[in-house]
């Protein structure tokens, strides 16, 4: 084979190798979508406990549910994360802010402190997100699963030996129909609304018992 033909043939093989080995830089990739918790407003009037002030500590979260990526349970033992569908911020941070706003709007407490406040509230709420995932083990009956452990703590005047007035775990599972990220987020919002409704009843009861 002549030298010029060899060069042409070699160049042809190189172009084929590059075409096969190199990804298409113009190929579109899925964009990430970010979500927030949104809890509907209150439909009932709550009696304010006079003199009751509240601080809400930042929620903790189970390592299994930690991280911004949506978590899907696909089998009894297997969980998968979704890089392309995430919470806008860490879910425990978002949920803490949503719960603070929701309880403040309920009117149960005379005042709900902001994170920047230097005041000392006479009650504190602590929360631990124990479960937060999409149950996709049966895609025909997909569910949004949420479980939160709440504590209501009374701060004594001398700031020593705080008393736990309420400690309870609340769980809600909401059917979401088609297993899609948007439906899952809507299901989590419904689950959070369900849990907060029950928690508010318990809060009201224990605060009235304490006052």
N, C-alpha and C positions, 0 to 999 in steps of 0.2 A: 504494500500500500504506500502511495506517495506521502511525503511529509505533510503537505497541505491538507490532504484528505484525512490523515491521522489527526491533525489539529482540529479540523471541523467535526470529526466524529467524537473526539474527546470533549469538545465544547458542548456538543449535543447531549452527551451522557451527563455532563456536569449540570446542565440546565434541568434535566429530568430529575437528578438527585436533589437539587435545590427545591424543585416544585413539590417533590414528595416529602422531603424532610422538614421544610419550613412551614409553619402555620400561616394561614391567610391573615395578614395584618388588618385586612378590611372586614373580617368577619365580626359581626356584632355580638357582644356578650351581654347576658342578662344584667340588668341594673338591680342594685340592691334596693329594697323597699323597707322603710322604717315605720314603726308603729308606736302608739302611746295608749295608756289606759285612759278610758273616758267613762265616767260613771254618771248616769242620769241624775237630775236633781231630785229633791225630796217631794213626795206627794202628801205627806202628813205633817201636821204641826206638832212640834215637840216642846214640852214644858222645860224652860231653862232652869238649871240648878243654880240658884244664886250663890255667888262666891266661888263657884267651881271653875278653876282655870286648868288648862291642859297643855302639856308638852308631849310631842310625839317623837320618839327616837327613830333614827333611820332604821328601817327594817333590815334584818338579816335574811339570808336565803340559803337554802340547802345547796351544797356543792353540785348536786345532780342537776339543779336548775339554774346554776350561776352562769353568767355570760349573757351577751345580748342576742345570740342566735336563737331562733325558735327551735324548740325541742319536740321531736315526734317519737312516740312510743310505737314501734312497729311490731314487736313481739313481746312476750312476757319478760324477756331478758335483754332486749335490744332497744336502744334509744339512738336516734340520729339527730344531728343538728343541721340547720338550714342557713348557709352562709348568706343567701340572697334575701332572706326575710328576717329582720332583726328588730329589737326594741331600739328606739332612738337613743336611749341612755340605759344604763344597767337597770333591769326590771325592778329591783328592790328600791332604787332611788325614785323611779317614776311612781311606783305604787305608794311609797311613803307620802309623796306630794299629793297624789290623788286622794288618799285617805284623809290627810290633814285638811284639804279643802272641803271634802265631803262632810266630815264631822263638824267643821266650823260652820258650814252652811246649814247643818241640822238645827243649830241653836241650842243644843243640849247643854253646852258649856258656856259660861259667861264670857270666856275669852280662850282662844286657842293660840298659843304663842307661835311666832315664826322661828325658823332655825337661828336667825341672827339675834333673837331676843336674849337679854341678860337677866330677865326676870326668872324667878323660880316658881314654877306652877305647883299647885297642891296635888295634882294628879299627873301621871305619865302613862302613856300607852307604848308598849313594845310589841313588835310583830315579827314573826319568823315565817317566811314563805317556804312551806315544806314541799309542795308539789306545784309545778307549773309546766304543763306540757299538753300536746295534742295526742289523744289516744287514738291511734290509727291502726290498732290491731285488727279491727273490723272496719274496712273503709265504707261499708254500707251503713255503718252506725258510728261514724266518727264523733268524738266528744272533745270538748275543752275541759281540762281538769285543773282545778285550783284548790289548794289547801293552805290555810293560814292559821298559825297559832298566835293568839292574842293574849296579852297580859294588861290588866289595869292595876296600876301601882299607886298607892297613896303615899305622899311625901309628908312626914310629920314635921311639926314646927321646928324641932331641933335638928332636922335633916338626918337623924340617925334612925336605923332600922326601918326602912320603908316597908310597907305592908302590901302584900298582894291581895287585892280584893277579888280579882277574877282572873282565871287562867283557863283557857278553853281553845280547842282546835275546831275550826269550821272548814267544811269541805263542800264543794259544789261541782257537779259535773253537768255540763250543758251540751245537748246534741247540736251539731253544727251543719248537718246535711252534707253537702259536698266538702271534701277535705281540701280546703283552700286556705292560704294564709289570712285573707280578709275574713273569711267565715270563722276561722279559729280565733282571731283577735276579737271579733264580735262576741264569740262564745265566752272568752275570758272576761270581757266587760260585763256580760250578764252574770257570770259566776261571781265576780267581785261585788256586783250590786246585791246579789242574793246573800252573800256572806255578810256584807256590811249591814244589811237590813236586820239580820239576826243578831249581829254584834251590837247594834245600836239598842235593841230591846234589852239585851243583857246589861249594857252600860247604864241605861236609864234605871233599871231595877237596882243595881248595886250602888249607884250614886244616891238614890233616894233612901236606901237602907243606911247609908253612911252619913246622911245629913238630917 
